[in-house]
């Protein structure tokens, strides 16, 4: 397959060890790119609908905000970021938080070619680290936080991410939102107890089902701070 004028072979294109000892790798086969951890697929270039839906659901509430502040948690292949940029005004400011340096590097190269190199957009700032480490020092800043760092609130990619979905982590995310801000969380499936946690933290919650291949569905949890 040719990407950006270069021929891409099948197989493992690059790999690295995560801080907790797992293998993170970029694969390519028959025109499809996948990011895998210990051989298990995390994200794939085959489908982008639910990642784009995350941006659509999270950004639609910004209305006529002239200079929205948006945080995208988890870069992946860049589909959510690309979709958010396409929906946001020229004066928006977008912070992308990514745990893995290699994922950022892949997005500046092969993966970026799939989505128009969104990291080159002047509205974008990249923050390396975990989401809680970034939002912990922010209070009332973000109009929208879009989270796609795991396969869902009950299946974190790295164990440290579990804190995001627990009461203390959710309270931290809520504190980082502007008074009318929204938190949108992607999930591979429905996790009803997560809705309970969001509501207990002071969010008004809507569960948005995203069809996948006409049969399965992914979920976007839209949690609004209303105070």
For each residue, the residues with C-beta under 8 A, 3 or more apart:
1: 7 8 28 30 31
2: 5 6 7 8
3: 6 8 110 113 114
4: 110 113
5: 2
6: 2 3
7: 1 2
8: 1 2 3 13 28 110
9: 13 28
10: 28 29 30
11: 27 28 29
12: 15 25 26 27
13: 8 9 26 27 28 110
14: 25 26 102 106
15: 12 23 24 25 26
16: 23 24 25 100 101 102
17: 21 22 23 24
18: 21 22 23 24 37 100 158
19: 158
20: 158 159 160
21: 17 18
22: 17 18 37 38 158
23: 15 16 17 18 37 38 39
24: 15 16 17 18 35 36 37 100 102 103
25: 12 14 15 16 35 36 37 39
26: 12 13 14 15 33 34 35 102 106 110 111
27: 11 12 13 33 34 35 36
28: 1 8 9 10 11 13 31 32 33 34 110
29: 10 11 32 34
30: 1 10
31: 1 28
32: 28 29 44 45 46
33: 26 27 28 44 45 77 110 111 114
34: 26 27 28 29 41 42 43 44 45
35: 24 25 26 27 41 42 43 44 76 77 103 106
36: 24 25 27 39 40 41 42
37: 18 22 23 24 25 40 42 157
38: 22 23
39: 23 25 36
40: 36 37
41: 34 35 36 44
42: 34 35 36 37 76 151 157
43: 34 35 76 77
44: 32 33 34 35 41 47 77
45: 32 33 34 48 77 111 114
46: 32
47: 44 50 212 213
48: 45 51 52 77 79
49: 52 53 210 211 212
50: 47 53 54 186 210 212 218 220
51: 48 54 55 76 77 79 80 83 148 186
52: 48 49 55 56 79 80 82 83
53: 49 50 56 57 208 210 218 220
54: 50 51 57 58 80 83 146 148 184 186 220
55: 51 52 58 59 80 81 83 84 86 87 146
56: 52 53 59 60 83 87
57: 53 54 60 184 208 220 222
58: 54 55 61 70 84 144 145 146 182 184 220 222
59: 55 56 62 68 70 84 87 88 144 146
60: 56 57 87
61: 58 144 182 222 224
62: 59 65 68 70 88 143 144
63:
64:
65: 62 68 89 143
66: 89 91
67: 89 91 92 93
68: 59 62 65 88 89 92 93 143 144
69: 92 93 95 141 142 143 144 178
70: 58 59 62 84 88 92 93 94 95 142 143 144 145 146
71: 94 95 96 97 131 134 135 142 144 145 146 176
72: 75 80 81 84 94 95 96 97 146 148
73: 97 131 145 146 147 148 149
74: 80 97 98 131 147 148 149 150
75: 72 78 81 96 98 103 104 107 126
76: 35 42 43 51 79 80 103 148
77: 33 35 43 44 45 48 51 107 111 114 115
78: 75 81 82 107 111 112 114 115 118 119
79: 48 51 52 76 82 83 115
80: 51 52 54 55 72 74 76 83 84 146 148 186
81: 55 72 75 78 84 85 94 96 115 118 119 124
82: 52 78 79 85 86 115 116 118
83: 51 52 54 55 56 79 80 86 87
84: 55 58 59 70 72 80 81 87 88 94 146
85: 81 82 88 92 94 118 121 123 124
86: 55 82 83
87: 55 56 59 60 83 84
88: 59 62 68 70 84 85 92 94 123
89: 65 66 67 68 92
90: 123
91: 66 67
92: 67 68 69 70 85 88 89 123
93: 67 68 69 70 123 125
94: 70 71 72 81 84 85 88 121 123 124 125
95: 69 70 71 72 124 125 126 127 134
96: 71 72 75 81 119 124 125 126 127
97: 71 72 73 74 127 128 129 130 131 134
98: 74 75 101 103 104 126 127 128
99: 103 128 129 130 149 158
100: 16 18 24 103 104
101: 16 98 104 105 128
102: 14 16 24 26 105 106
103: 24 35 75 76 98 99 100 106 107
104: 75 98 100 101 107 108 119 126 128
105: 101 102 108 109
106: 14 26 35 102 103 109 110 111 112
107: 75 77 78 103 104 111 112 117 118 119
108: 104 105 112 117 119
109: 105 106 112 113
110: 3 4 8 13 26 28 33 106 113 114
111: 26 33 45 77 78 106 107 114 115
112: 78 106 107 108 109 115 116 117 118 119 120
113: 3 4 109 110 117
114: 3 33 45 77 78 110 111
115: 77 78 79 81 82 111 112 118
116: 82 112
117: 107 108 112 113 120 121
118: 78 81 82 85 107 112 115 121 124
119: 78 81 96 104 107 108 112 124 126
120: 112 117 124
121: 85 94 117 118 124
122:
123: 85 88 90 92 93 94
124: 81 85 94 95 96 118 119 120 121
125: 93 94 95 96
126: 75 95 96 98 104 119
127: 95 96 97 98 134
128: 97 98 99 101 104
129: 97 99 133 134
130: 97 99 133 134 160 161
131: 71 73 74 97 134 135 147 149 164 173
132: 135 136 163 164 169 172
133: 129 130 136
134: 71 95 97 127 129 130 131 137 138
135: 71 131 132 138 142 145 172 173 175 176
136: 132 133 172 176
137: 134
138: 134 135 141 142 175 176
139: 175 176
140: 175 176 177 178 179
141: 69 138 176 177 178
142: 69 70 71 135 138 145 176 177 178 181
143: 62 65 68 69 70 177 178 180 181 182
144: 58 59 61 62 68 69 70 71 181 182 183 184
145: 58 70 71 73 135 142 173 176 177 181 182 183 184
146: 54 55 58 59 70 71 72 73 80 84 184 186
147: 73 74 131 164 183 184 185 186
148: 51 54 72 73 74 76 80 186
149: 73 74 99 131 156 157 161 164
150: 74 153 155 156 157 161 164
151: 42 155 157 187 188
152: 155 186 187 188 189 191 219
153: 150 164 165 185 187 191 194
154: 165 191 194
155: 150 151 152 188
156: 149 150 159 160 161 162 164 165
157: 37 42 149 150 151 161
158: 18 19 20 22 99 161
159: 20 156 162
160: 20 130 156 163
161: 130 149 150 156 157 158 164 165
162: 156 159 165 166
163: 132 160 166 168 169
164: 131 132 147 149 150 153 156 161 169 170 173
165: 153 154 156 161 162 169 170 194 197
166: 162 163 169 170 197
167: 170 171 197 200 201
168: 163 171 172
169: 132 163 164 165 166 172 173
170: 164 165 166 167 173 174 197 198 201 203
171: 167 168 174 175 201
172: 132 135 136 168 169 175 176
173: 131 135 145 164 169 170 176 177 183
174: 170 171 177 183 201 202 203 225
175: 135 138 139 140 171 172
176: 71 135 136 138 139 140 141 142 145 172 173
177: 140 141 142 143 145 173 174 181 182 183 225
178: 69 140 141 142 143 181 225
179: 140 225 227
180: 143 224 225 226
181: 142 143 144 145 177 178 224 225
182: 58 61 143 144 145 177 222 223 224 225
183: 144 145 147 173 174 177 198 203 221 222 223 224 225
184: 54 57 58 144 145 146 147 220 221 222 223
185: 147 153 194 220 221 223
186: 50 51 54 80 146 147 148 152 218 219 220
187: 151 152 153 190 191 194 218 219 220 221
188: 151 152 155 218 219
189: 152 218 219
190: 187 207 219
191: 152 153 154 187 194 195 219
192: 195 196
193: 196 197
194: 153 154 165 185 187 191 197 198 221
195: 191 192 198 199 205 207 221
196: 192 193 199 200
197: 165 166 167 170 193 194 200 201
198: 170 183 194 195 201 203 205 221 223
199: 195 196 202 203 204 205
200: 167 196 197
201: 167 170 171 174 197 198
202: 174 199 225 227
203: 170 174 183 198 199 223 224 225
204: 199 223 224 226
205: 195 198 199 221 222 223 224
206: 221 222 223 224
207: 190 195 219 220 221 222
208: 53 57 219 220 221 222
209: 217 218 219
210: 49 50 53 217 218 219 220
211: 49 214 215 216 217
212: 47 49 50 215 216 217 218
213: 47 216
214: 211
215: 211 212
216: 211 212 213
217: 209 210 211 212
218: 50 53 186 187 188 189 209 210 212
219: 152 186 187 188 189 190 191 207 208 209 210
220: 50 53 54 57 58 184 185 186 187 207 208 210
221: 183 184 185 187 194 195 198 205 206 207 208
222: 57 58 61 182 183 184 205 206 207 208
223: 182 183 184 185 198 203 204 205 206
224: 61 180 181 182 183 203 204 205 206
225: 174 177 178 179 180 181 182 183 202 203
226: 180 204
227: 179 202
